[in-house]
Amino acid sequence: MMRNGIKNKKVILAVCGGIAAYKSIEILRLLKKAGAEVRVIMTQSAQWFVGALTFEALSGQSVFKDMFQEGSEASFRHIDWAREADGVIIAPATANTIGKLANGIADDPLSTFMLAVASPVLICPSMNTHMYANQAVQRNLDTLRSDGYVVVEPASGQLACGTTGPGRLPEPEEIFDRFLGCLSPKDLVGKKILVTAGPTIEPIDPVRFISNRSSGKMGFAVARAAEHRGAEVTLISGPTHLADPMNVTTIRVRTAEEMAGHVFQQMENADVIIKSAAVSDYGPKESEAHKIKKGKNELVLHLQQNEDILKVLGQKKKHQILVGFAAETKDLEKNATQKLAEKNLDIIAGNLVGSSDSGFESDTNTVTLFFKDGTTESLPTMEKLEVAHILLDRIATKVLRAAKAPKSTKN
Ligand SMILES: Cc1cc2nc3c(=O)[nH]c(=O)nc-3n(C[C@H](O)[C@H](O)[C@H](O)COP(=O)(O)O)c2cc1C
């Protein structure tokens, strides 16, 4: 299974002759940054818009742009590349190429290669709004969808040709995210997953607050991974700088109280609840209506404990699978297993915070999973999206399956 999707995977990026061809350079860069080995196919028309040399330099491989070329090692490139590909992105996909693919035409490197591909394919149409609305184009896109290709809806807006409407190639980050989804297994279809993320902030006065260093990256990664795997995801997040994940219902909150309200409202609907938010344990007993002025040498703040959302969820839960996170600075196992039992969790993901490659703010995390049945699993340091996929793997196999298994009956 694809974990973070594309690390060390062979990805084919196909570029057609559309005005958005320049955006494919950024898609190539994102793929390379994520560790993919990228090969590029360009149509003849694409080369009017962007030079093959740019793709050659960035991918480190020669671009496949001529069907017939001297030299035996290049003779069957359309077959070899198709056989070796783990996934294919066509961006931008022109009306012309879409028509060819829907009708099985093989008269250039891309269309010929596509007939031999067996791996997942993401098609990103981009064209003038009227071309996009054209019945033949829409008919061809329907054919491609029913043939099993994933088609990304173009964005709406002002297009290079002057018209306004759908037809714009989505941003490269969006295409990259959709491609990760295209490669992910769809084992969570029909599941409703509630995720919490980020810190909460507890106001002291109108300009100051108590909070913590949670960036929200772990929870957002869990929400993205669950969405990639087909789940219906609701994300409740405290203040973060992260953009809402695609196709995820995202509710932004500020305080622990607001988070509690939304979580309890949503819990009934959820099959799985994954609480990765770093909710403030304490908040000021009273928040001042006006800014506290400087004056006294010492200032005493009275704090009171916030409601323990995870504990309440553990008490109230019925059918739900409940997963928590424990960020500790010491005694990880002791603290995590204690929290697992006290809060009636199915899994707790424990991580030591404080190093630069794990915990708050970092893109990677070093996590140990503690399960209700007493087993543990220590994961090496890895991308948070990868940690999220492993956590979902365990939820999908170990916990969801156990919950579904028929109770043994005596007769
Ligand atoms: C300036 C210019 C911009 C174009 N932009 C697009 C476009 O965004 N989408 C599209 O489907 N066709 C566009 N075309 C038309 C395609 O280049 C043309 O249909 C070509 O045959 C596509 O070939 P290909 O599918 O092999 O790349 C454009 C043509 C020109 C001259």
The ligand as a MOL file (V3000), in Angstrom:
LIG
                    3D

  0  0  0     0  0            999 V3000
M  V30 BEGIN CTAB
M  V30 COUNTS 31 33 0 0 0
M  V30 BEGIN ATOM
M  V30 1 C -2.4120 29.7250 -27.1690 0
M  V30 2 C -3.1070 28.4160 -27.0950 0
M  V30 3 C -3.6030 27.9660 -25.9170 0
M  V30 4 C -4.2790 26.7470 -25.8490 0
M  V30 5 N -4.7660 26.3250 -24.6330 0
M  V30 6 C -5.4420 25.1630 -24.5590 0
M  V30 7 C -5.9590 24.7320 -23.3180 0
M  V30 8 O -5.7750 25.3620 -22.2660 0
M  V30 9 N -6.6440 23.5680 -23.2960 0
M  V30 10 C -6.8790 22.8230 -24.4190 0
M  V30 11 O -7.5590 21.8000 -24.3320 0
M  V30 12 N -6.3790 23.2190 -25.6040 0
M  V30 13 C -5.6740 24.3610 -25.7060 0
M  V30 14 N -5.1640 24.7640 -26.9100 0
M  V30 15 C -5.3670 23.9120 -28.0910 0
M  V30 16 C -4.4410 22.7440 -28.0850 0
M  V30 17 O -3.0820 23.1880 -28.0410 0
M  V30 18 C -4.6780 21.9010 -29.3470 0
M  V30 19 O -5.9830 21.3560 -29.2910 0
M  V30 20 C -3.6640 20.8020 -29.4970 0
M  V30 21 O -3.9970 20.0140 -30.6280 0
M  V30 22 C -3.5820 19.9080 -28.3030 0
M  V30 23 O -2.6660 18.8820 -28.5130 0
M  V30 24 P -2.2900 17.8000 -27.4300 0
M  V30 25 O -3.5610 17.2820 -26.8450 0
M  V30 26 O -1.5750 16.7390 -28.1870 0
M  V30 27 O -1.4050 18.4560 -26.4400 0
M  V30 28 C -4.4580 25.9690 -27.0140 0
M  V30 29 C -3.9200 26.4140 -28.1960 0
M  V30 30 C -3.2450 27.6120 -28.2570 0
M  V30 31 C -2.6870 28.0660 -29.5750 0
M  V30 END ATOM
M  V30 BEGIN BOND
M  V30 1 1 1 2
M  V30 2 1 2 3
M  V30 3 2 2 30
M  V30 4 2 3 4
M  V30 5 1 4 5
M  V30 6 1 4 28
M  V30 7 2 5 6
M  V30 8 1 6 7
M  V30 9 1 6 13
M  V30 10 2 7 8
M  V30 11 1 7 9
M  V30 12 1 9 10
M  V30 13 2 10 11
M  V30 14 1 10 12
M  V30 15 2 12 13
M  V30 16 1 13 14
M  V30 17 1 14 15
M  V30 18 1 14 28
M  V30 19 1 15 16
M  V30 20 1 16 17
M  V30 21 1 16 18
M  V30 22 1 18 19
M  V30 23 1 18 20
M  V30 24 1 20 21
M  V30 25 1 20 22
M  V30 26 1 22 23
M  V30 27 1 23 24
M  V30 28 2 24 25
M  V30 29 1 24 26
M  V30 30 1 24 27
M  V30 31 2 28 29
M  V30 32 1 29 30
M  V30 33 1 30 31
M  V30 END BOND
M  V30 END CTAB
M  END
